[in-house]
């Protein structure tokens, strides 16, 4: 994912969740160049994947929550 596109996603998430510590950074090991890492307050929380099938673009956010992290 290009830096400009990751910045747009970052701004969207910051506004949507009213949290300016949310950051989106293109993944350096991304072979398909279609994803970005998402962090909140410097802690990695998930990945956004770009989906551009059928001529339409959308983004999927994937966040794993471990059982041991739930109180």
SEROKE-10168 format. One line per 5 residues: number of its first residue (from 1); their letters; for each residue x, y, z of C-alpha. Coordinates in nm, 4 decimals, decimal comma. Layout:
NUM> A> X Y Z | ...
This chain:
1> XXXXX> 0,0000 0,0000 0,0000 | 0,1325 0,3430 -0,0880 | 0,2088 0,5906 0,1891 | -0,0590 0,8349 0,0681 | -0,3252 0,5677 0,0804
6> XXXXX> -0,2145 0,4594 0,4290 | -0,2341 0,8238 0,5395 | -0,5942 0,8463 0,4166 | -0,6848 0,5338 0,6129 | -0,5039 0,6706 0,9187
11> XXXXX> -0,6986 0,9981 0,9055 | -1,0253 0,8100 0,8594 | -0,9621 0,5835 1,1597 | -0,8440 0,8745 1,3773 | -1,1620 1,0669 1,3005
16> XXXXX> -1,3916 0,7637 1,3258 | -1,2594 0,6585 1,6674 | -1,1664 1,0084 1,7931 | -0,8109 0,8930 1,8621 | -0,5085 1,0712 1,7161
21> XXXXX> -0,2699 0,7980 1,8341 | -0,3930 0,5632 1,5585 | -0,1261 0,5168 1,2913 | -0,1299 0,3312 0,9581 | 0,2018 0,2281 0,8070
26> XXXXX> 0,2496 0,0391 0,4806 | 0,3957 -0,3048 0,5494 | 0,7562 -0,3295 0,4336 | 0,7309 -0,7054 0,3757 | 0,4082 -0,6804 0,1754
31> XXXXX> 0,4668 -0,8615 -0,1528 | 0,1269 -0,7668 -0,2948 | 0,1596 -0,4081 -0,1707 | -0,1992 -0,4163 -0,0512 | -0,1853 -0,3794 0,3264
36> XXXXX> -0,0853 -0,1534 0,6134 | -0,0142 -0,2130 0,9822 | -0,2389 -0,0336 1,2299 | -0,1151 0,0736 1,5713 | -0,2781 0,2581 1,8591
41> XXXXX> -0,0539 0,4459 2,0972 | 0,2469 0,2739 1,9443 | 0,1095 -0,0789 1,9982 | 0,0359 -0,2977 1,6953 | -0,3338 -0,3892 1,6831
46> XXXXX> -0,4050 -0,5192 1,3332 | -0,3760 -0,4982 0,9574 | -0,5822 -0,3229 0,6901 | -0,6038 -0,5046 0,3573 | -0,6973 -0,3366 0,0308
51> XXXXX> -0,9544 -0,5185 -0,1837 | -0,9917 -0,3880 -0,5390 | -1,1784 -0,6691 -0,7079 | -1,4566 -0,6010 -0,9577 | -1,3412 -0,2427 -1,0123
56> XXXXX> -1,4440 -0,1266 -0,6641 | -1,2033 -0,0532 -0,3810 | -1,2717 -0,1329 -0,0165 | -1,0563 -0,1986 0,2884 | -1,0805 -0,4793 0,5439
61> XXXXX> -0,9486 -0,4305 0,8964 | -0,8343 -0,7483 1,0722 | -0,7672 -0,7469 1,4451 | -0,6940 -1,0575 1,6496 | -0,7962 -1,0606 2,0145
66> XXXXX> -0,6334 -1,3328 2,2213 | -0,8376 -1,5034 2,4892 | -0,5642 -1,4272 2,7423 | -0,5992 -1,0536 2,6717 | -0,9668 -1,0444 2,7660
71> X> -1,0326 -0,9664 3,1317
